[in-house]
Amino acid sequence: MVSFSVPVAGGGPGFRFSVPQLGVLFAGSRNRQLPRAVCQGLVTGLACNGFSFLVGCAAGVDRCFSKALSESE
């Protein structure tokens, strides 16, 4: 497992995450999209280096990465 934390503006308690080693979590805004080439490039590059993926199921960025994963080898 790999653990990391994300600080919160203003010095409040941050968020702590743990994911399997070589795991990537793609999540983001429900109201924004990413270009297909960006998502496909990240998925391809990380997969070639042995990473596995976790993806949210919301609209927006989550859907962009889900689609990229479904279209990748």
C-alpha contacts under 8 A as a table, 3 or more apart, distances in Angstrom:
res1	aa1	res2	aa2	distance
1	M	18	S	6.20
1	M	19	V	5.48
1	M	20	P	4.39
1	M	21	Q	4.83
2	V	18	S	5.45
2	V	19	V	5.45
2	V	20	P	6.08
2	V	21	Q	5.36
3	S	16	R	7.09
3	S	17	F	5.51
3	S	18	S	4.20
3	S	19	V	6.54
4	F	16	R	5.81
4	F	17	F	5.48
4	F	18	S	6.54
5	S	14	G	6.56
5	S	15	F	5.44
5	S	16	R	4.20
5	S	17	F	6.07
6	V	14	G	5.43
6	V	15	F	5.18
6	V	16	R	6.44
7	P	11	G	7.30
7	P	12	G	7.61
7	P	13	P	6.98
7	P	14	G	4.28
7	P	15	F	6.57
8	V	11	G	5.92
8	V	12	G	5.61
8	V	13	P	6.42
8	V	14	G	4.95
8	V	15	F	7.61
9	A	12	G	6.84
11	G	14	G	7.98
19	V	23	G	6.01
19	V	24	V	7.62
20	P	23	G	5.19
22	L	50	G	6.66
22	L	51	F	4.57
22	L	52	S	6.33
23	G	51	F	5.26
23	G	52	S	4.75
23	G	53	F	5.65
23	G	54	L	7.33
24	V	51	F	6.65
24	V	52	S	6.16
24	V	53	F	4.88
24	V	54	L	6.07
25	L	53	F	5.91
25	L	54	L	4.62
25	L	55	V	5.84
26	F	53	F	7.48
26	F	54	L	6.31
26	F	55	V	5.06
26	F	56	G	6.87
26	F	61	V	7.94
26	F	62	D	6.53
26	F	65	F	6.83
27	A	55	V	6.26
27	A	56	G	5.72
27	A	61	V	6.28
27	A	62	D	5.16
28	G	60	G	7.31
28	G	61	V	5.08
28	G	62	D	6.12
29	S	32	R	5.51
29	S	33	Q	7.86
29	S	60	G	5.92
29	S	61	V	5.70
29	S	62	D	7.68
30	R	58	A	6.25
30	R	59	A	5.00
30	R	60	G	4.19
30	R	61	V	6.27
30	R	62	D	7.43
31	N	59	A	7.31
31	N	60	G	5.36
31	N	61	V	7.86
32	R	60	G	5.06
32	R	61	V	6.16
33	Q	60	G	5.08
33	Q	61	V	5.20
33	Q	64	C	6.60
34	L	38	V	6.74
34	L	39	C	6.86
34	L	60	G	7.98
34	L	61	V	6.22
34	L	64	C	6.44
35	P	38	V	5.40
35	P	39	C	6.66
35	P	64	C	7.98
36	R	39	C	5.30
36	R	40	Q	6.00
36	R	64	C	7.07
36	R	68	A	7.10
37	A	40	Q	5.10
37	A	41	G	5.85
38	V	41	G	5.18
38	V	42	L	6.27
39	C	42	L	5.29
39	C	43	V	6.15
39	C	64	C	6.81
39	C	65	F	5.74
39	C	68	A	5.98
40	Q	43	V	5.15
40	Q	44	T	5.97
40	Q	65	F	7.78
40	Q	68	A	5.29
40	Q	69	L	7.58
40	Q	72	S	7.48
41	G	44	T	5.25
41	G	45	G	5.92
42	L	45	G	5.21
42	L	46	L	5.96
43	V	46	L	5.42
43	V	47	A	5.92
43	V	65	F	7.88
43	V	68	A	7.03
43	V	69	L	6.66
43	V	72	S	7.72
44	T	47	A	5.20
44	T	48	C	6.14
44	T	72	S	7.27
45	G	48	C	5.36
45	G	49	N	6.72
46	L	49	N	5.18
46	L	50	G	6.66
46	L	51	F	5.50
47	A	50	G	5.18
47	A	51	F	5.07
47	A	52	S	6.75
48	C	51	F	7.46
55	V	62	D	6.19
55	V	65	F	7.07
55	V	66	S	6.51
56	G	62	D	5.22
56	G	63	R	7.70
57	C	62	D	5.92
57	C	63	R	6.57
57	C	66	S	7.88
58	A	61	V	7.80
58	A	62	D	5.57
58	A	63	R	6.31
59	A	62	D	5.98
59	A	63	R	5.19
60	G	63	R	5.44
60	G	64	C	6.38
61	V	64	C	4.98
61	V	65	F	6.44
62	D	65	F	5.41
62	D	66	S	6.18
63	R	66	S	4.92
63	R	67	K	6.04
64	C	67	K	5.31
64	C	68	A	6.31
65	F	68	A	4.91
65	F	69	L	6.10
66	S	69	L	5.16
66	S	70	S	6.16
67	K	70	S	5.07
67	K	71	E	6.23
68	A	71	E	5.23
68	A	72	S	6.16
69	L	72	S	5.15
